[in-house]
Amino acid sequence: MTGPILPGRPGNLTAEQEAKLRELWAATLRIFGVQAPGRPEDNEDEQSGSGTATPDKKQKKKKSSMFRRHKDDGYDSASTDQEDKYGQSKEFQQVLATENPENLRKAFWGMVKHDHPDGLLLRFLRARKWDVHNALVMLIATMNWRMKDMHVDEDIVKKGEGQAVVDSSSSNAAVKKEARDFLAQLRLGKSFLHGTDKAGRPMCFVRVRLHRQGEQSETSLERYTVYTIETARLLLAPHVDTAAIVFDMTGFSMANMDYSPVKFMIKCFEANYPESLGVVLVHKSPWIFHSIWKIIKGWLDPVVAAKVHFTQNLEELEQFIEKSHIIKELGGDDPWEYHYVEPSAGENERMSDESTRQRLLDERASVVKDYESTTQEWIADSQNRTSLQQKRNDLAERLRSGYWQLDPYLRARSLYDRTGLIREGGVIQYYGKPDAPNGPKALVANPHNGPLPMEHRADDVD
C-alpha cells in the first residue's frame, strides 16, 4: 500500500528534524568507529612519533576517544532522560567502555535489513521526542540487547523453526524443552500474522485464551515474542512502517493471565522496537480484565497507552479493519484459518552455501561503506545539496534489494515463507490469488519490498 509519507519519515522531514538526523548519524558513526575525514584522532599515532600502533593500542585509543568526544559534546549520563525506565543510560556507558565498536556497527546494519537506514534512526528520534542524545542511548542499548541478551540475528533469526525441530529431539533435556516449548506456541497458533487493517498495516492476532501460565518456559516465551516481531518487521515498508496487534480476548479467564510475558512485550516495543506499533486492539475483553488493564496501563508509556483501543463487537472492530479483512473467527468475512505448516526438508539449504552468502555479504559491505562515507559528506554539507541525499537514497535502495537477495542465506524459512505471505525477493502477499481455495481475495504486493513476479501482476487480479 502506498500513500502520503507520514511526518518524521525519510522524505518528509522539517529542516529541524533533518538537522537532528544529521546529528544522530554523526554521533552514531563515531561510536561505530567510522571516523569523518580529517579528524585529529586519525593521525594521533603519527603525530606522537610512535609510528604504527598495535591493535590493542588502537582499540584503547578508539574507546577513549569515544568517551572524550561524548563528554565534549555534552553526552554524559547527567544529560539523559530522568525517567530512564529500562536503565539504558547505564547500559550505554557500559557498552562504550567495554564493547568493540565494530560489533555495534555490525549489529546496527544487521538490524537495518531491508529498511531505509534513515528510517531506522528516525524511529529512535521520534521515540525520544527528537532528543539526539536520548535517541543515541536507546539505539546503542538496543544493539547491545540484540547482540548480548537475545542474540537476535545469530540465533533466533538464523536458526528459526527448522533448528527448533531438530533441537526438539536433542539428547540435552534443557535444549529439548526450550525447542518444544517454542514450537508448541507456533503449532497452537497462540499468535499469527495475517492481513492488513484499514491503514494498510500488517496485523498480528494474539489468541490470549491459548496461553496458560507455566505451560512454556519464560525463555521460550521471550524467544517466540522476538521471533514474531522480527518476522513482522519484514512486512513493514516506508509508507507502512508500523503494525497492528489484535488481542482476541474471547474466552479469557484468570488462568490465561501472565504478567511476565506482558512486561517483556512492553519492554520490546518501548525499548528495542520503537515506533513499531500503529494500533493495539483489545477485542471482547471480559469485565475481569478491567482491573488487570489498570495495572498494565500503569506500565505503559503514555504514547503507547494512547494507541490501545477496546472493541467489543464486529461493528467496533470495523472502525479499524475492513470487514472483508476480519477473519471469520472474529465474525468477519475473511474465511482464512490458521494452520501451522511444519518445516520441510531442504528449505534452508541455501544457508549452507557459504560462498554465495559471503559474496553477497561482501557486496552489501561495500554498499554500506559507500552509504557511510556519503552520509559523512551529507553531514558536513553546508550547501544542503539534494544530489547527496539522492545518492544516499539510491544506496538505501541497493541495500533494500540486496537484503532480499541475501535473506535466504541468513534467515531460516518461517511459516510465512512456506505459506506464501513472504515470497522470494521480498514480495509480500497478504491475501491469496483470486482462484485460491480461501475465496475471492486480492493479491497485495508491497512495492517497497519487491515487485510482483510476472505471473502475478496487479492487472491480472480481478
N, C-alpha and C positions, 0 to 999 in steps of 0.2 A: 504494500500500500504506500502510495506517495501522497504528499500534501505539503502545506506550508512548513518551513523549518521552524521548530519551536525556538523561543528565545534562549540564549545561553548555549547554543549548539554551534558546531562548525558551520560557518556561512551565515550566521545570524547573531553576531556579537556587536555590542556597543564599543565605542573607542576605549572606554574604561575597562570593559571586560577583556578586550583583546590585550590591553596592557597588562592586566593581571595574568593572562595566559602566558604572555612572554616572560613575565617574572617567574612564574612557576616552572616553565620549561628551563630557564636559566639555572634555577636552584636545583632542579631535578637532574639535569645533565652534569652539574658539578658534583653532586653526590654520587652519580654513576661513574665518576672519574673521567668524563668526557670533557676535556679542557677546551675552552674557547681559544682560538688562535691569539698568540701574543701575550697570554697571561704570564706574569713573572714567575709563577711556580714551575712553568715548563723548563726553565733554564737554571733552576736553583743549583743543581749539581755542578753544571759547567761554571757558573759564577763563583761557586765556593772553592773551585780549584781541585775538587775531589775526583774529577773525571767521571766515569760511569758509576752509577750506584748499583749496589746489589739488589736483588728482588725484595729482600726483607727491608732494606732501607727505603726502597721505592714505596713499599706498602705502608710503612710507618709514616713516610712523608705525606703520602696521599691522605691517610686518615687524619693526621694532624692538621693538614691544610684545610680539610673539610671543616674541622672544628673551628679553626681560625676564621674562615670566611663566614661561617654561620654566626659567630659571635660578633664579628664586624658588621654584619648585615642586620643585627638585632634578632637573629634566630636563636634565642636561648629559651630555656624552659620557662622562664618567667613570662614570656610573651604569649604562651599558648592559652587556649581556651580554658577558662577557670573551671568549666564543667566538663572535664576530660573523663567522660563516662566509662571508657574502657581502658584507661591508663595508657593511651597511645603516646602521650608526650614522653613518659619514662621509657617506653619501648623504643621510641625514636632515638633517644640519646644512647641507649644501649646498643642499638643497631649500628649507629655511626661509629661507636667505639670499638665494635668487635667484628662487623661484617665486611667481607670483601666487596668493594663497590661493584665489581664485575658481576657478582652473584645477584645483586639487586637489579642491575641493568638487565640481566637475562630474565629474571622473574617478571620485570615490567613488560618486556617485549613478548614474553610468553603469555601474559595476561591480555595483551592487545589483541592477539589472534586476528580476526577479520575486521576489528573495529578501527575507526579512524583514531590515530594516536591523540590528536587534539580532543576528540570526543571523550576519550578515557580520562584525560586530565581535567576536562571541564566538569565531569561528574563530581570529582573531588572538590573542585572550586565551588560548584553550586551547593554541594552538601555542607560546605563550611562557609557559606554566605560570602564568598569571594575573598575570604581572608587567606592570603597566599601561604603564610607560614602554617596555619592550621591545616590547610589542604595538603601541604607537603608532609606534615607529620602523619596525617591519615594515610597518604599514599605509601610512604615508606613502611609504616606499620603493617599495612595490607600486604606489601611484598614479603615482609618477614613472616606474616601469618601464612601466606601461600607456600613459602619455602619450608619453614621450620615446624609449624603447627599442623597444617593439613596436608602438606606435600601434594598440592592440587595437581600440578602438571605431570610430575614424575611418578605419581602413584594413582590417584583417583581417576584422572582422565586417561592416562596411559594404559592402565590395567582394565578398568571398566568392568563390564558384566562378564566378559569371556574369562578373565582370570578368576573372577569370583566363582564361576562354575568349577574351574579346576581346583581352587582352594577349598571348595565345599567338600572335597573328598580327601583333603590333606590328612596326613597322619598326626599332624600337630593339632591338638584339640582346640587351642585358642584360635588358630588360623581358621580352622573348620567352622567354628561357631560364628566368627565375625562374617565370614563369607555367606554362610547360610542365613544369618540374620539380615544381611544386606539384600540377598536375593528374595527372601520372604516378602520384603516390602514391595519389590517390583512385581512379584507374582500375585500378590494381593491386589495391587492397584491402589495402594494407600494414597498415592498421588500420581497424576499423569498430566502430560501436556497435550492439549488438543484445541484447535480452532482459535479464533480471534474475537475480541469484543468490538463494540461499535467504533472505537478509536483505532482499530487495526492491531491492537496489542495482542501478542500471544497469551493464551490463557493456561494457567496451571490449576487443576482441580485437586483439592485435598479432601478425601473422604474420611472425616475425623472419626467416624464410628469404627473404622477398621484398625484404629490404634488402641493398644492395651498396654498400660504401663508395665514395664518389666518383661514384655514378650521378646523384645530385642535389646541388645546391649546399647549403652549410650554412644559408644564409638561407632557402631554400625548405623545408628540414627543420624549422627552427625555426618558420616560419610555419605549416606543416602541423600541428605539435605544438600550438601555441597555438590554432589553429582547431578542432582536435579537442577540446581541453579546454573551450573556450568553448561549443562545441555541446553537449558532455556536461553542462555546468553547467545548461543549460536543462531537463534531465531530473530535476534534483535538487529536493527538496521538504523542508519542515521535519522530517518524520518519517523521511525517507530522504535525508540530506544528504551522503553520501559515495558514491563509485563503486568498482566492482571492475575491475581490469585483469587480463586473462589473456594472458600471453606464451606463445604457441604456439611452442615450440622445435623442433617436428618438422622434420627435415631441416637443422638448424643446422650450419654449418661456420664456420671462422675467416674465410671471405670475407664472412660476414654481420656480423661484429663491427665496431663503430664506436663508439669511446668518446665522441666529441664530442656526438652527439645524446643519448647516455645521460646525460652530465653536464648537458646543457641540460634534459632532462626532470626530472632530480632537483632541479635548481635551481627549476624551475617549481613543483613540488609542495611543496618545502620553504620557498621564499622568497616565492612570489607567489600560490599557491593553497593556503594552509594548511588542514589538516584536511579535505581533499577526498578522500583515499584511505581506503577502508574495508579493502580487502584486495588483495594482489597475488599472483597465482598464476603460477608459472613451471612450465609443463607440458611434460613429456618433454624435459628438458634432457639432452644427452649428457654423457659424462664430461669432454670437453674444456672444458665450460663451468664446471666446478667451480673451476678456478684463476682464471678470469675473475671468477666471483662473489666470490671473496675480495677482489679489487681493488675491485669495485663496492660491496661491503658496507662497505668502509672509508670510502667517500664518504658513506654514508647516515647520517642522524640515527638513533640507536638506536630511537627511537619508530617511524620509518618502516621500518627494517630488521625490526622485530618483526612487521610486517604482511605480510611476504613469506613465502609457503609454496611448497614444491616438491611437485608431483604428477607421478606417472609413468604412471598408468593411469586408466581410467574410474572405477574404484571410488574412488580417492583424490580425483578431481575431483568426484565426487558428494557428498563431505563438504561441499562449498561450494555446489554448483549442482545443482538437481534434474535428473535425467536427461532429463526432458521439455524442459528449457531448455538442455541441452547440444547444440550443433549437431552434425549428423551427421558433419561434417568431423573432429570430435574424438571420435567414437564414440557420441554421444548419440542421442536420438530426435527432436530438432528438425530437420526437413528443410530449414530455411531455408538459402539460399546467398547469398553476397554478389554483387551485380551493380550496377555503377555506372550510375546514370541521369543522362544529360547534362542540363545546364541547358536550359530551354526558353525560347523567345522570349516576352517579356512577363511572365515570372514575377516580375520585380522592378518591375513597372510602378508599384506604389503608392509606391515610393521617389522617384518623380518628382512626386508630389502634394505640393508644398511647403506649400500652405495647410492641408491636413488634418494633415500632420506638425507644423506649427507650432502648430496649435490643440491637438493632443494633448500636445505638449511644454509648452505654456503651462499646460494643466490639470495636468500632472504637476508642474511647477514650483510651482504653488500648493499642491499636496498636500505636496510636500517642505518648503515653507516652514512649513506647519502642523505637520508632523512635527517639524521642528527646534525650533519655538517650544514645542510641547507637551513635547518632550524636555527643554528647558531648565527648564520648570515641574517636570517629574518629578525632575530632578537636584536641584533646590532644595527639593523637598517633604519636610519633616521628618516629616510625618504618614503617609507611605507610603500615600497614598490609592489604592485599587485602581481608582478611576474614571479616574485619569490613565493608568495602564498600559493599561486597556481602550481608552481613546481612542487611545493610541499603536498598539495592535494593530489597531484599526479603520482607522487611517490607513495602516498597513502593508498591510492587505488591499486598500485602494484603490490603493496603489502597485503591488501584485501584479497586480490585474485591469487596471489602467491600462496596465501594461507590455505585456501581451499585445495590447491594442488598438494600441499604438504599434509593436510589434515589426515588422510588415510594412513600416513606413515607415523603419526604421532598419537592419534586418538583411537582407542578401541571402539569398534562399532557398538551402537546402542540400539535399544528397542526402536528408536525413532528413525534410525538408518534402515533397519530391517523392514519397517512398515511403510517407508517411503515419505515420511514427513521431512526428513533431511536427506536430500538427494545428492548425487555426485556433482561436484563442482559448486556446492553451496546453494543449490536451488531448494527453496522451502515450499513444500506442497502441503498447505494446511488441510485441503479437502481433496477428495478423490476425483477421478475422471467422471465425466457425465454419465458413462455407462457402467460405473462402479456398482458393485452389489449393494452398497450402502444407500443407494438412491441418487437422485439428480443433485449434483454438487458442483460448485465452481472450482476450477483449478487455480489456486492462488500462488503465484511465484513472487518472491521478493527480489525486485530488480537490483537491490543493493548487495545481495548475497550472490547472485549469479543469474544468467539468462536461462530462460526455459529451453530445454532441448528442442530441436526442430520438430519432433513428432508431437510436442505439447505446446505449441504456440498459443497465445491468448485468443487469436482469432479462430482457433479450432474449437474453442469452448462455447457451447450454446448457452 
